[in-house]
Amino acid sequence: MRVVIAMTGASGSIFGMEFVKSFPGEKYLIASRWAKSVMAQETGASLEDLAPHARRVFSNEDISSPLASGANPFDAMVVVPCSASTLSKIAGGIADSLITRAAAVALKERRKLVLCLRETPLSSILIENMERVSRAGAVVMPISPSFYQGAATVADLARLFSGRIAAVLGEPVETAGWKKELL
């Protein structure tokens, strides 16, 4: 699976970092300027630490990237963490950066787009924008870690949420990091 992974400046960079590191397949990473800043503040890590886990890393300012065109197919795009601003730009059709342009490509080409929103509380405007992107075909998946699977650390929460994203993309449950349990 060819997946574009975008990280924005919303808090919760550990969730994006975990997904980049653990998701199998061919990964292309886009990080905004603010994503790099928040990642350094929250984890002490840099984009260079994630580069070995991606086939290629793109600047959010690189609108000439192959990811900005529908002629260069990818299977899915995940924005994790996704800021309210990025989600709102996607909802409004504003494609002024590589992240928002690649998301516009995903929507117009009917490719899977998962937006892992990291925002609270939610304004009525943001709720309307979440509905708008959902109606356009995106999956809005707020970063909402689960505690019922034995998570003991923040890293565990990030791993489990990363597995939930993988499951939404169609990865087998075991691959996605979930414990297979019978109901």
Buried (B, 14 or more C-beta within 10 A) or exposed (E): BBBBBBBBBBBBBBBBBBBBBBBEEBBBBBBBEBBBEBBEEEEEBEBEBBEEBBEEBBBBEBBEBBBBEEEEEBBBBBBBBBBBBBBBBBBEEBBEBBBBBBBBBBBEBEBBBBBBBBBEEEEEEBEEBBEBBEEBBBBBBBBEBEEEBEBEEEEBBBBBBBBBBBBBBEBEEEEBBBEEEEE
